[in-house]
Amino acid sequence: MRSTRIAISAAMLGALAVPMLSAATASAAPAAVAAAPASSCSSLPPLPYEVHTAAVTIRSKATTTSTALGVLYRSHKFTVHKKSGNWLYITDRSTGVKGWVSGTYVYRDVRMCLN
């Protein structure tokens, strides 16, 4: 049973390696094939902030020991007003609650610009 799993794993890895090898030789294609012009990544607006956990507590101050004012759930829309260290001052658009949330759980994804 174990040798069968090893053989299947090896076959799958081999099947994955073949397209990678053929892609390397395909990159030597004639220059007549032009790639589509890529738009500048820096001209795009920044990605929105998102909650990357089920919920995060909205606090009155930028500390974990301050008073809890509400909860910001993953699906809630919110506006970030300012940053202080790893804390963000936000307004929850669905409830109107303003306060601080930890940047550990709320952050903006980053675009990868390859041009």
C-alpha positions, 0 to 999 in steps of 0.5 A, a space after each residue: 500500500 505504501 509503495 503504491 502511494 509513493 509511486 502515485 506521488 512520483 507520477 504526479 510530481 513528474 506530470 507537474 514537472 513536464 509542463 514546467 520544462 516545456 514552458 522553459 523551451 517555449 519562452 524562446 518563441 520568436 519576438 514577433 509574438 507580442 505580449 499584451 501591454 500591461 497597465 502600470 500597477 502603480 496607477 491602480 487604486 489601493 486594495 481595500 482593507 479587509 477583516 482576515 478573521 471571523 471578527 475583531 473587537 473595536 476598542 476605544 483606544 489603541 490598546 488591548 485593555 481598552 473598552 470594547 465598543 463593538 465587533 467588526 465582522 468579516 462581512 462588514 464594510 468599514 472606513 480606515 481614517 488613520 493608523 497608529 503603529 499596528 492599530 487602525 482607527 475605523 468607522 464600521 459603515 453598517 453600525 456607525 461605530 468608530 474606534 480602534 482595531 488591531 492591524 494584526 486582523 485587519 489589513 490591506 492586501 498588496 498587489 504584486 507588480 511585475 512590470 
